[in-house]
Amino acid sequence: MARIAREHGVPVIVIAGTLGEDYQQLYAHGIDAAFALPSGPMTLEQACNDAPRLLRQRATDIARVWQVAGRQR
């Protein structure tokens, strides 16, 4: 999916439960950015229970970066 998106000029951003040590390898496969869902340490149970809130927070963070980048063009 990332390769197809790149061919069409569509950025691909990953929001994952966690990011492993070598997550940067995703960039070679067409992923433009990757973010962990939780902003700090938490249990799996907490992350699952708070998933809607955490997704909104991460999406807001990503949107803010996008807005800044758009103003700099």
Backbone hydrogen bonds, N-H to C=O, Kabsch-Sander energy under -0.5 kcal/mol:
donor,donor_aa,acceptor,acceptor_aa,energy
5,A,1,M,-2.6
6,R,2,A,-2.5
7,E,3,R,-2.0
8,H,4,I,-1.1
8,H,5,A,-0.7
9,G,6,R,-1.7
10,V,5,A,-3.0
13,I,11,P,-0.5
14,V,33,A,-2.6
16,A,14,V,-0.5
16,A,35,F,-2.8
23,Y,20,G,-1.6
25,Q,22,D,-2.1
26,L,23,Y,-2.3
27,Y,24,Q,-1.5
28,A,25,Q,-1.0
29,H,26,L,-1.9
30,G,27,Y,-1.2
31,I,26,L,-1.6
32,D,12,V,-2.5
33,A,12,V,-1.3
35,F,14,V,-2.6
37,L,16,A,-3.3
47,A,43,T,-2.5
48,C,44,L,-2.7
49,N,45,E,-2.5
50,D,46,Q,-2.5
51,A,48,C,-0.9
54,L,50,D,-2.8
55,L,51,A,-2.8
56,R,52,P,-2.0
57,Q,53,R,-2.4
58,R,54,L,-2.6
59,A,55,L,-2.7
60,T,56,R,-2.4
61,D,57,Q,-2.5
62,I,58,R,-2.6
63,A,59,A,-2.6
64,R,60,T,-2.3
65,V,61,D,-1.8
66,W,62,I,-2.3
67,Q,63,A,-2.4
68,V,64,R,-2.2
69,A,65,V,-2.6
70,G,66,W,-2.3
71,R,67,Q,-1.8
72,Q,68,V,-1.2
73,R,70,G,-0.8
